[in-house]
Amino acid sequence: MRKAERLPVQRGPAAWNAILPARAASAPLDGNLRVDVAIVGGGFAGLSAARRLRLLDPTLTVTVLEAGALAEGASGRNSGFMIDLPHDLQSDDYAGKGLSADQEMTALNRSAIAFARDAVEDYAIDPAYFDPAGKINGAATETGRKLNVSYAEHLTALGEANEMLDAKAMQAVTGSRHYTSGLYTPGTVMLQPAGYIRALGAGLVRDGVRVCENTPVQALDKAGPDWVLTTPKGKVTAAKVILANNGHLESFGFAKRRLMHVFLYASMTVELDKAALSRLGGQPRWGVTPSDPMGTTMRRIDTAQGGNRIVTRTCASYLPGMVASQAGLDRAAKVHRRKFADRFPEIADIPMAYSWAGHLCLTWNGVAVMRELEPGLFSACADNGLGTVRSTLTGIAAADLLLDRHSATAAHFLAEAEPQKLVPSPFAEIGANLYFQWKEWRARDE
Ligand SMILES: Cc1cc2nc3c(=O)[nH]c(=O)nc-3n(C[C@H](O)[C@H](O)[C@H](O)COP(=O)(O)OP(=O)(O)OC[C@H]3O[C@@H](n4cnc5c(N)ncnc54)[C@H](O)[C@@H]3O)c2cc1C
């Protein structure tokens, strides 16, 4: 038996969920259940796997078991950039691993976006939650501009559309005089991530998938050809299981010392009133990623997405214990306030309504863990910080593998190497956090 050594602990509210109308979570599992496929985790990976399975074989009985409520985990705690292009967070300027690898990854990312777009259509998901508006890499310094130029050259070599913006154009979009230039790319979809995840879950339920929220899987056990999943109030017997619980894959003893548990932090303002909106100016919706991957992401959303608000995302910490502390969140929230005030001095007095942390799972060599771990037990984990697309893809790939469908998506992940072993804690923890601090300091104006 594999017992879950840890279950998710969320720090701070999932703001994207909190700003939407309240919803009742589906009932936790109460009793015993037998299904064809059980999926552990109801984020991008788990819900995408469930949809893919049902699309490929509508006769399958599929259950998703989610430890918390839908959109309360990282899938409802991100910045909502569903990015089509290479976006290598370990590089200096996002360029990836060379032209052909980047072309392959871009095609896969676009297939994830197409998959999500089909779900938006099939389940009549609010278009404000899936806005194909593109994004801007903002630059505030000459170093940032050079990073954008180098990334733009890479994109042009890939044959990808991109457009340089000057300071005036940046101000017209964002209302901020902070940015001296920017690089616009059209293919990113801007999600209201909680809106998308909730509605995807609701669509799956209408399609016949059972989604049990507040149902942590505490243990996995083999019983003959089946798997038995233990939850607080019942057991699920399943012919096959997909672990779509991202970093908590390690909590069941898999990929030990190969997964990097990184927390990112973000804050969201209160709703901006009329006076603040007129002081702010700019457009009602936009998304700015930093020209340096370790800089600050900013996003403006509007009424249809949960109110006129600004989201600030920066700060990262490596936490092998998988729990972000309140003190760490408080520190990050102070940085958010400062970054917000730097960019929007005219509305620097606007309070933050929410600050939160969210759990990413990276691997040193940037690979996912998408494979058959043991007979009948599959994984769709390790988002590498880009889970709106990457976890959608691993979810699709795990479903394909489970049903023995030979797809390009599954082939891509199956061809990846094992996640590289990490140096033992506490060296890894100290080293990684110092590295983050240095990179964040270097990117402090971006
Ligand atoms: C502040 C922030 C900003 C980000 N911005 C972006 C962005 O702009 N674009 C982007 O692509 N990515 C972004 N990300 C990353 C993105 O949120 C993740 O990559 C994505 O959520 C991963 O999806 P997932 O389904 O793999 O994992 P998760 O969303 O973590 O889902 C896994 C689920 O498994 C559940 N679970 C775990 N253990 C168990 C168990 N034992 N039993 C049952 N359920 C369990 C968890 O509760 C969780 O809901 C950001 C993340 C943060 C924190």
Ligand as a Chemical Component Dictionary entry (heavy atoms), coordinates in Angstrom:
data_LIG
# 
_chem_comp.id                   LIG 
_chem_comp.type                 NON-POLYMER 
_chem_comp.pdbx_formal_charge   0 
_chem_comp.three_letter_code    LIG 
# 
loop_
_chem_comp_atom.comp_id 
_chem_comp_atom.atom_id 
_chem_comp_atom.alt_atom_id 
_chem_comp_atom.type_symbol 
_chem_comp_atom.charge 
_chem_comp_atom.model_Cartn_x 
_chem_comp_atom.model_Cartn_y 
_chem_comp_atom.model_Cartn_z 
_chem_comp_atom.pdbx_ordinal 
LIG C1  C1  C 0 0.948  32.506 -8.570  1  
LIG C2  C2  C 0 0.992  31.543 -9.720  2  
LIG C3  C3  C 0 0.963  32.013 -11.036 3  
LIG C4  C4  C 0 0.985  31.107 -12.106 4  
LIG N1  N1  N 0 0.804  31.573 -13.383 5  
LIG C5  C5  C 0 0.700  30.709 -14.418 6  
LIG C6  C6  C 0 0.391  31.167 -15.731 7  
LIG O1  O1  O 0 0.154  32.354 -15.951 8  
LIG N2  N2  N 0 0.350  30.251 -16.728 9  
LIG C7  C7  C 0 0.562  28.901 -16.504 10 
LIG O2  O2  O 0 0.528  28.119 -17.442 11 
LIG N3  N3  N 0 0.800  28.449 -15.259 12 
LIG C8  C8  C 0 0.868  29.306 -14.216 13 
LIG N4  N4  N 0 1.049  28.836 -12.951 14 
LIG C9  C9  C 0 1.188  27.380 -12.763 15 
LIG C10 C10 C 0 -0.144 26.654 -12.818 16 
LIG O3  O3  O 0 -1.012 27.111 -11.831 17 
LIG C11 C11 C 0 0.114  25.173 -12.603 18 
LIG O4  O4  O 0 1.071  24.780 -13.537 19 
LIG C12 C12 C 0 -1.151 24.333 -12.785 20 
LIG O5  O5  O 0 -2.111 24.647 -11.832 21 
LIG C13 C13 C 0 -0.807 22.849 -12.692 22 
LIG O6  O6  O 0 -1.977 22.116 -12.934 23 
LIG P1  P1  P 0 -2.070 20.602 -12.448 24 
LIG O7  O7  O 0 -3.424 20.124 -12.763 25 
LIG O8  O8  O 0 -0.909 19.857 -12.964 26 
LIG O9  O9  O 0 -1.816 20.698 -10.883 27 
LIG P2  P2  P 0 -2.690 21.387 -9.757  28 
LIG O10 O10 O 0 -3.371 22.584 -10.278 29 
LIG O11 O11 O 0 -1.807 21.527 -8.579  30 
LIG O12 O12 O 0 -3.791 20.283 -9.490  31 
LIG C14 C14 C 0 -3.490 19.120 -8.769  32 
LIG C15 C15 C 0 -4.651 18.846 -7.853  33 
LIG O13 O13 O 0 -4.392 17.628 -7.157  34 
LIG C16 C16 C 0 -5.005 17.723 -5.896  35 
LIG N5  N5  N 0 -4.412 16.708 -5.023  36 
LIG C17 C17 C 0 -3.146 16.620 -4.552  37 
LIG N6  N6  N 0 -3.002 15.541 -3.782  38 
LIG C18 C18 C 0 -4.206 14.903 -3.769  39 
LIG C19 C19 C 0 -4.699 13.729 -3.143  40 
LIG N7  N7  N 0 -3.929 12.959 -2.370  41 
LIG N8  N8  N 0 -5.998 13.397 -3.350  42 
LIG C20 C20 C 0 -6.809 14.142 -4.151  43 
LIG N9  N9  N 0 -6.375 15.268 -4.757  44 
LIG C21 C21 C 0 -5.093 15.646 -4.578  45 
LIG C22 C22 C 0 -4.716 19.148 -5.459  46 
LIG O14 O14 O 0 -5.643 19.590 -4.483  47 
LIG C23 C23 C 0 -4.828 19.918 -6.779  48 
LIG O15 O15 O 0 -6.078 20.534 -6.945  49 
LIG C24 C24 C 0 1.063  29.712 -11.861 50 
LIG C25 C25 C 0 1.079  29.254 -10.547 51 
LIG C26 C26 C 0 1.045  30.143 -9.485  52 
LIG C27 C27 C 0 1.042  29.604 -8.099  53 
# 
loop_
_chem_comp_bond.comp_id 
_chem_comp_bond.atom_id_1 
_chem_comp_bond.atom_id_2 
_chem_comp_bond.value_order 
_chem_comp_bond.pdbx_ordinal 
LIG C1  C2  SING 1  
LIG C2  C3  SING 2  
LIG C2  C26 DOUB 3  
LIG C3  C4  DOUB 4  
LIG C4  N1  SING 5  
LIG C4  C24 SING 6  
LIG N1  C5  DOUB 7  
LIG C5  C6  SING 8  
LIG C5  C8  SING 9  
LIG C6  O1  DOUB 10 
LIG C6  N2  SING 11 
LIG N2  C7  SING 12 
LIG C7  O2  DOUB 13 
LIG C7  N3  SING 14 
LIG N3  C8  DOUB 15 
LIG C8  N4  SING 16 
LIG N4  C9  SING 17 
LIG N4  C24 SING 18 
LIG C9  C10 SING 19 
LIG C10 O3  SING 20 
LIG C10 C11 SING 21 
LIG C11 O4  SING 22 
LIG C11 C12 SING 23 
LIG C12 O5  SING 24 
LIG C12 C13 SING 25 
LIG C13 O6  SING 26 
LIG O6  P1  SING 27 
LIG P1  O7  DOUB 28 
LIG P1  O8  SING 29 
LIG P1  O9  SING 30 
LIG O9  P2  SING 31 
LIG P2  O10 DOUB 32 
LIG P2  O11 SING 33 
LIG P2  O12 SING 34 
LIG O12 C14 SING 35 
LIG C14 C15 SING 36 
LIG C15 O13 SING 37 
LIG C15 C23 SING 38 
LIG O13 C16 SING 39 
LIG C16 N5  SING 40 
LIG C16 C22 SING 41 
LIG N5  C17 SING 42 
LIG N5  C21 SING 43 
LIG C17 N6  DOUB 44 
LIG N6  C18 SING 45 
LIG C18 C19 SING 46 
LIG C18 C21 DOUB 47 
LIG C19 N7  SING 48 
LIG C19 N8  DOUB 49 
LIG N8  C20 SING 50 
LIG C20 N9  DOUB 51 
LIG N9  C21 SING 52 
LIG C22 O14 SING 53 
LIG C22 C23 SING 54 
LIG C23 O15 SING 55 
LIG C24 C25 DOUB 56 
LIG C25 C26 SING 57 
LIG C26 C27 SING 58 
# 
